Amino acid sequence: MKDGFANFDQRLERLAEKKAALQEGHRLEIDENGLMKLTPSGQRRRQIGRLIPLRAMMIIAAVVLSFKGFLLYQLGFSVYTAKVAGMRQGDTADQIGSYLMQIDPVTLWVYQVITYFFG
């Protein structure tokens, strides 16, 4: 009786593994006997890398760079560089923030465009 339950439990485990693999993507194949089989293709695993598409990353970068340009325009060069220098003296998170917030060519270009339009 125990062997029957053990075999049944093993069969349920194999079916659960197959179901999980098929949820990741599958394709229909016909084997040499003419039987149709669903085999995992791993299609879903490839889609995980596309959760944040390139276009979304570019939009995020444009928003961050525009924010830096507006902040530079609002504070001015001396205050902005003083605040970034102050962040360099902080902990690790502040140092990473100061590296990201330093004035780069794109931020400077955004600053110049804002200055051109708003004076």
C-alpha positions, 0 to 999 in steps of 0.5 A, spaced: 500 500 500 505 504 501 508 503 495 502 505 491 502 512 495 509 513 493 509 512 486 503 516 486 506 522 490 512 521 485 508 521 479 504 528 482 511 531 483 513 529 475 507 532 473 508 538 477 515 539 474 512 538 467 506 543 468 511 548 471 516 547 465 510 548 460 508 554 463 515 557 461 513 556 454 512 550 450 512 547 443 508 541 440 512 536 437 511 529 434 515 523 436 517 517 432 511 514 433 507 519 431 504 521 438 504 529 439 508 531 445 508 538 449 515 540 450 518 546 454 521 551 450 524 556 455 520 561 451 518 565 458 525 565 460 528 569 454 522 574 456 524 575 463 530 579 460 525 583 456 521 585 462 524 592 462 525 594 454 530 598 452 525 604 450 523 604 457 530 604 460 531 610 455 525 614 457 528 613 464 535 615 462 532 621 459 527 623 465 533 623 470 538 627 465 532 632 464 531 632 472 539 633 473 539 639 468 533 642 471 536 642 478 542 645 475 538 651 472 534 652 479 540 651 483 546 654 479 553 651 478 556 653 485 550 651 489 550 644 485 557 643 485 557 644 493 551 639 494 555 634 490 561 635 493 558 634 500 554 628 498 561 625 496 563 626 504 557 621 506 556 614 506 556 609 500 549 611 498 551 618 498 557 617 494 554 613 489 549 619 488 554 624 488 557 620 482 550 619 478 549 627 480 555 630 477 555 634 471 556 630 465 556 633 458 548 631 457 546 635 463 550 641 461 547 641 454 540 640 457 542 646 462 544 650 456 537 648 452 533 650 458 537 657 459 536 658 452 528 658 452 528 660 459 533 665 460 
